[in-house]
Amino acid sequence: MTLARRSFLKHFSTGIAACKLISPAYAQRGTKIKPSSVAKKVLVAHRGASAYAPEHTLESYRLALKQGADFVEQDLQITRDGVLICLHDITLERTTNVKESFPTRFREELVNGASTRRWYVSDFSLREIKQLDAGSWFNPKFRGARIPTWQEAIDLVRGKAGLYPETKAPEVYGQRGFDMERLVLDVLRKNRLDKASAARHTPTIIQSFSPESLRKLSAMLKPGLPLVLLVDALSARWLTQEGLAEAKKFVSGVAPAKALLDKNLVMQAHAHGLTVTPYTFRSRNAGSFKTVQEEMAYYLYDLGADALFTDNPDLFPRVPMG
């Protein structure tokens, strides 16, 4: 057994003292675990406390920490000058005032037959992006909030919770001359967060919808950090028996859209040594459940998920609801 495949419990125990977590979300690749041996479910703050503050701002991350997040998620994009920033979209127009600040700096594209203007992150320098207002779209009281660099997010979260970065559109950035995985590892190494020993103070889990990105990271991280494969309806083949058997070769867990999850799938994933972290739970959309807290409790305690992503960290059910 390689160092990258060490026992889950041994690996994760190094992070318990600092983050007070006992969770299969911090598992080594290919290691089978017994969910019943885990005493605590894990809360991942989706884009921070994004139900209450503009997503992927320091204000949102700060609130997530205040609300008890075990991990804070950062979606990663790359600026023109090669700096990793925290932003969900590959373009800037949804969550900033880029149209007003840089009205002519768009690319015109055909989307479903219609001409669409898009302001790509990779067309702007960090200095330019730092001029943008990333808060007003959410609520005027957040006017002036800025898009943080990943380093700024690390500086805020370090020692208080874990980091849960996602490589976003790595293939697109590759076509534009960037090696996203190398940039991610460079930042982790600079901060001494690239080894399992860093879990003592700041555990890190890397996620992606891109199997290729995760395979690349798996090869680069020796010994490595836990990797999680995000799965949506279009990539649901990864949730079959064959898909799970393949996934465990390069990741430690799967993170399916919650609509894809049932108890049998959780059991199958656990049998393959994979953790299960469904997404995304929001108070504004709890489906057939009365509250999002009730919905989260069902997925965690009835279906047996190990962790979950939520916009509402303050509503995370730490124990089963009676």
C-alpha positions as a printed NumPy array, in Angstrom:
array([[  0.   ,   0.   ,   0.   ],
       [  1.403,   3.401,  -1.018],
       [  1.438,   6.452,   1.201],
       [ -1.342,   7.893,  -0.957],
       [ -3.508,   4.949,   0.05 ],
       [ -3.002,   4.97 ,   3.789],
       [ -5.89 ,   4.14 ,   6.084],
       [ -8.575,   6.804,   6.186],
       [ -8.81 ,   6.936,   9.946],
       [ -5.055,   7.215,  10.403],
       [ -4.844,   9.947,   7.789],
       [ -7.718,  11.991,   9.102],
       [ -6.821,  11.722,  12.765],
       [ -4.093,  14.32 ,  12.213],
       [ -6.744,  16.931,  11.476],
       [ -9.069,  16.245,  14.368],
       [ -7.241,  18.281,  16.992],
       [ -7.271,  21.5  ,  14.995],
       [-10.609,  21.304,  13.193],
       [-12.467,  19.008,  15.595],
       [-13.732,  16.883,  12.708],
       [-14.276,  13.161,  12.603],
       [-15.26 ,  12.734,   8.987],
       [-14.838,  10.429,   6.033],
       [-14.749,  13.511,   3.818],
       [-11.007,  13.591,   4.505],
       [-10.171,  10.14 ,   3.171],
       [ -7.292,   8.685,   1.238],
       [ -7.899,   7.264,  -2.206],
       [ -8.941,   3.634,  -2.39 ],
       [ -9.334,   3.067,   1.36 ],
       [-12.501,   1.307,   2.491],
       [-14.199,   2.83 ,   5.509],
       [-17.012,   1.943,   7.846],
       [-19.454,   4.86 ,   8.001],
       [-20.744,   3.63 ,  11.347],
       [-17.309,   4.367,  12.849],
       [-17.64 ,   8.059,  12.028],
       [-19.032,  10.218,  14.826],
       [-19.578,  13.473,  12.99 ],
       [-21.001,  14.615,   9.69 ],
       [-19.153,  17.326,   7.815],
       [-20.42 ,  20.744,   6.803],
       [-19.019,  22.276,   3.619],
       [-19.997,  25.933,   3.234],
       [-20.984,  26.233,  -0.422],
       [-19.334,  29.377,  -1.815],
       [-19.169,  30.464,   1.832],
       [-22.367,  31.357,   3.665],
       [-23.823,  32.229,   0.29 ],
       [-27.453,  32.389,   1.42 ],
       [-26.596,  35.472,   3.467],
       [-23.656,  37.175,   1.749],
       [-22.384,  37.443,  -1.837],
       [-20.84 ,  34.158,  -2.896],
       [-17.071,  33.838,  -2.992],
       [-16.291,  37.031,  -1.132],
       [-14.337,  37.318,   2.091],
       [-17.574,  38.501,   3.684],
       [-19.22 ,  35.202,   2.76 ],
       [-16.248,  33.118,   3.916],
       [-15.985,  35.032,   7.173],
       [-19.656,  34.43 ,   7.919],
       [-19.31 ,  30.727,   7.091],
       [-16.567,  30.451,   9.705],
       [-18.745,  32.255,  12.229],
       [-21.565,  29.818,  11.481],
       [-19.366,  26.798,  12.198],
       [-18.297,  25.538,   8.767],
       [-15.943,  22.559,   8.839],
       [-14.766,  23.338,   5.311],
       [-15.165,  26.464,   3.179],
       [-15.467,  25.949,  -0.57 ],
       [-13.559,  27.999,  -3.125],
       [-14.271,  27.715,  -6.854],
       [-11.092,  28.629,  -8.71 ],
       [-10.644,  30.685, -11.882],
       [ -7.473,  32.115, -13.466],
       [ -6.778,  35.761, -14.304],
       [ -4.939,  36.894, -17.442],
       [ -1.754,  37.191, -15.399],
       [ -2.041,  33.685, -13.987],
       [ -3.454,  34.318, -10.505],
       [ -6.025,  31.968,  -8.973],
       [ -9.133,  33.802,  -7.785],
       [-12.323,  32.63 ,  -6.11 ],
       [-15.315,  32.827,  -8.437],
       [-17.917,  30.311,  -9.529],
       [-18.375,  31.412, -13.147],
       [-15.739,  31.478, -15.858],
       [-17.128,  34.915, -16.74 ],
       [-17.585,  38.027, -14.603],
       [-20.929,  39.501, -15.612],
       [-23.297,  37.609, -13.289],
       [-21.766,  38.644,  -9.983],
       [-19.891,  41.886, -10.724],
       [-20.312,  45.26 , -12.408],
       [-17.853,  44.394, -15.179],
       [-20.286,  45.541, -17.88 ],
       [-20.21 ,  49.056, -16.452],
       [-16.529,  49.095, -15.527],
       [-15.203,  47.565, -18.763],
       [-18.062,  47.913, -21.287],
       [-16.004,  47.049, -24.373],
       [-13.915,  44.16 , -22.987],
       [-16.307,  41.357, -23.933],
       [-16.17 ,  38.452, -26.335],
       [-19.209,  38.089, -28.536],
       [-20.367,  34.492, -28.897],
       [-23.313,  32.594, -30.299],
       [-25.287,  30.845, -27.547],
       [-28.316,  28.858, -28.721],
       [-28.268,  30.837, -31.919],
       [-28.254,  34.224, -30.193],
       [-25.353,  36.658, -29.96 ],
       [-24.153,  36.925, -26.368],
       [-21.523,  39.157, -24.77 ],
       [-19.283,  37.506, -22.192],
       [-16.544,  38.98 , -20.012],
       [-14.092,  36.128, -19.336],
       [-11.981,  36.107, -16.178],
       [ -8.914,  35.13 , -18.207],
       [ -9.192,  38.331, -20.267],
       [ -8.606,  40.519, -17.193],
       [ -5.598,  41.086, -14.962],
       [ -5.885,  40.733, -11.213],
       [ -5.499,  44.502, -10.878],
       [ -8.515,  45.021, -13.127],
       [-10.602,  42.379, -11.376],
       [ -9.864,  43.971,  -8.016],
       [-11.618,  47.121,  -9.264],
       [-14.93 ,  45.293,  -9.635],
       [-17.83 ,  45.416,  -7.192],
       [-18.705,  41.804,  -6.322],
       [-21.313,  42.581,  -3.69 ],
       [-24.01 ,  44.923,  -4.972],
       [-25.66 ,  42.311,  -7.211],
       [-26.532,  40.373,  -4.051],
       [-27.52 ,  43.269,  -1.787],
       [-26.597,  46.977,  -1.854],
       [-25.248,  46.714,   1.685],
       [-22.373,  44.637,   0.292],
       [-21.345,  47.3  ,  -2.218],
       [-17.573,  47.348,  -2.547],
       [-16.994,  43.684,  -1.762],
       [-14.145,  42.379,  -3.91 ],
       [-13.325,  39.078,  -5.592],
       [-10.645,  37.466,  -3.415],
       [ -7.555,  35.695,  -4.613],
       [ -7.267,  32.131,  -3.448],
       [ -4.33 ,  33.21 ,  -1.323],
       [ -6.545,  35.734,   0.45 ],
       [ -9.097,  33.   ,   1.103],
       [ -6.4  ,  30.708,   2.473],
       [ -5.121,  33.469,   4.755],
       [ -8.647,  33.935,   6.143],
       [ -9.602,  30.266,   6.558],
       [ -6.245,  28.773,   7.588],
       [ -6.348,  27.228,  11.063],
       [-10.076,  27.867,  11.47 ],
       [-11.548,  25.371,   8.999],
       [-10.598,  23.238,   6.03 ],
       [-10.229,  24.35 ,   2.412],
       [-12.356,  22.788,  -0.328],
       [-11.125,  24.198,  -3.665],
       [-12.56 ,  23.204,  -7.045],
       [-10.713,  23.26 , -10.333],
       [-13.242,  24.98 , -12.613],
       [-13.123,  24.495, -16.396],
       [ -9.505,  23.264, -16.359],
       [ -9.722,  22.172, -19.996],
       [-10.834,  25.656, -21.079],
       [ -7.943,  27.236, -19.211],
       [ -5.605,  24.659, -20.721],
       [ -6.633,  25.824, -24.185],
       [ -5.689,  29.345, -23.116],
       [ -2.214,  28.323, -22.025],
       [ -2.754,  27.776, -18.293],
       [ -1.972,  24.66 , -16.262],
       [ -4.601,  24.94 , -13.545],
       [ -3.485,  21.883, -11.616],
       [  0.096,  23.154, -11.469],
       [ -1.08 ,  26.571, -10.273],
       [ -3.195,  24.93 ,  -7.553],
       [ -0.313,  22.803,  -6.324],
       [  2.088,  25.732,  -6.429],
       [ -0.172,  27.697,  -4.077],
       [ -0.662,  24.709,  -1.785],
       [  3.086,  24.109,  -1.615],
       [  3.798,  27.765,  -0.981],
       [  1.461,  27.525,   2.008],
       [  2.73 ,  24.087,   3.061],
       [ -0.734,  22.618,   2.576],
       [  0.156,  19.986,  -0.024],
       [  0.906,  17.178,   2.441],
       [ -1.375,  15.115,   4.647],
       [  0.406,  16.5  ,   7.71 ],
       [ -1.205,  19.898,   7.021],
       [ -4.501,  18.39 ,   8.202],
       [ -3.367,  19.138,  11.746],
       [ -4.276,  22.769,  11.198],
       [ -5.917,  23.186,   7.759],
       [ -7.184,  20.053,   6.006],
       [ -7.64 ,  20.422,   2.25 ],
       [ -9.843,  18.474,  -0.166],
       [ -9.732,  19.163,  -3.917],
       [-12.857,  18.652,  -6.023],
       [-13.68 ,  18.82 ,  -9.715],
       [-16.223,  17.809, -12.334],
       [-13.236,  16.954, -14.527],
       [-11.965,  13.38 , -14.145],
       [ -8.932,  14.377, -16.217],
       [ -8.061,  17.165, -13.8  ],
       [ -8.366,  14.825, -10.828],
       [ -6.297,  12.111, -12.495],
       [ -3.603,  14.678, -13.144],
       [ -3.707,  15.87 ,  -9.544],
       [ -3.625,  12.286,  -8.304],
       [ -0.416,  11.69 , -10.249],
       [  1.127,  14.964,  -9.064],
       [  0.229,  14.507,  -5.391],
       [  2.413,  11.69 ,  -4.078],
       [  1.624,  11.344,  -1.221],
       [ -1.477,  13.367,  -1.774],
       [ -4.533,  15.123,  -0.554],
       [ -8.051,  13.709,  -0.822],
       [ -9.718,  14.247,  -4.188],
       [-13.476,  14.269,  -4.827],
       [-15.272,  13.764,  -8.148],
       [-18.329,  15.966,  -8.643],
       [-21.123,  14.211, -10.537],
       [-24.158,  15.667, -12.285],
       [-26.868,  14.097, -14.43 ],
       [-24.665,  14.197, -17.527],
       [-21.847,  12.294, -15.824],
       [-23.992,   9.912, -13.757],
       [-22.204,   6.878, -15.212],
       [-19.618,   7.446, -12.475],
       [-22.269,   6.35 ,  -9.972],
       [-22.673,   2.884, -11.478],
       [-20.792,  -0.077, -10.035],
       [-18.331,   0.142, -12.907],
       [-17.973,   3.896, -12.507],
       [-17.348,   3.706,  -8.774],
       [-14.762,   0.969,  -9.283],
       [-12.951,   3.205, -11.766],
       [-13.304,   6.363,  -9.667],
       [-11.681,   4.835,  -6.597],
       [ -8.451,   4.501,  -8.568],
       [ -7.909,   8.271,  -8.476],
       [-10.331,   9.852,  -5.958],
       [-11.344,   9.311,  -2.355],
       [-14.967,  10.351,  -2.736],
       [-17.851,  11.287,  -4.998],
       [-20.051,  14.361,  -4.724],
       [-23.276,  13.767,  -6.639],
       [-26.124,  16.157,  -7.282],
       [-28.553,  15.354,  -4.478],
       [-31.294,  14.268,  -6.914],
       [-29.046,  11.369,  -7.988],
       [-28.593,  10.006,  -4.486],
       [-30.345,   7.148,  -2.743],
       [-29.425,   4.818,   0.101],
       [-28.27 ,   2.044,  -2.21 ],
       [-25.83 ,   4.359,  -3.957],
       [-24.388,   5.493,  -0.619],
       [-23.89 ,   1.865,   0.395],
       [-22.241,   1.018,  -2.924],
       [-19.898,   4.004,  -2.716],
       [-18.924,   3.118,   0.84 ],
       [-18.292,  -0.481,  -0.222],
       [-15.776,   0.901,  -2.722],
       [-14.124,   2.98 ,   0.01 ],
       [-15.535,   6.246,  -1.345],
       [-17.124,   9.027,   0.652],
       [-20.398,  10.653,  -0.428],
       [-20.971,  14.422,  -0.334],
       [-24.176,  15.546,  -2.108],
       [-24.824,  19.099,  -3.309],
       [-26.41 ,  21.687,  -2.949],
       [-28.773,  22.368,  -0.007],
       [-30.505,  25.761,   0.096],
       [-33.197,  27.196,   2.337],
       [-34.873,  28.778,  -0.685],
       [-35.33 ,  25.391,  -2.336],
       [-35.902,  22.475,   0.015],
       [-38.031,  20.538,  -2.454],
       [-40.661,  18.359,  -0.812],
       [-39.214,  18.914,   2.658],
       [-40.658,  21.464,   5.069],
       [-37.243,  22.994,   5.751],
       [-33.733,  22.677,   4.387],
       [-32.635,  21.477,   7.823],
       [-35.046,  18.562,   7.518],
       [-33.784,  17.877,   3.999],
       [-30.134,  17.869,   5.089],
       [-30.922,  15.581,   8.033],
       [-32.589,  13.088,   5.681],
       [-29.556,  12.912,   3.389],
       [-27.073,  12.694,   6.259],
       [-28.794,  10.366,   8.699],
       [-31.354,   8.427,   6.679],
       [-29.411,   7.938,   3.46 ],
       [-26.011,   7.937,   5.181],
       [-24.156,  10.685,   3.32 ],
       [-20.875,  11.633,   4.965],
       [-20.982,  15.384,   4.319],
       [-22.828,  17.91 ,   2.196],
       [-22.574,  21.306,   0.542],
       [-24.968,  23.977,   1.801],
       [-25.569,  27.704,   1.334],
       [-26.901,  27.754,   4.918],
       [-24.127,  26.666,   7.299],
       [-26.112,  27.887,  10.305],
       [-28.884,  25.364,   9.579],
       [-26.666,  22.284,   9.304],
       [-28.062,  19.489,  11.545],
       [-25.21 ,  18.248,  13.698],
       [-27.357,  15.418,  15.093],
       [-30.372,  13.527,  13.732],
       [-33.652,  15.402,  14.016],
       [-36.058,  13.751,  16.429]])
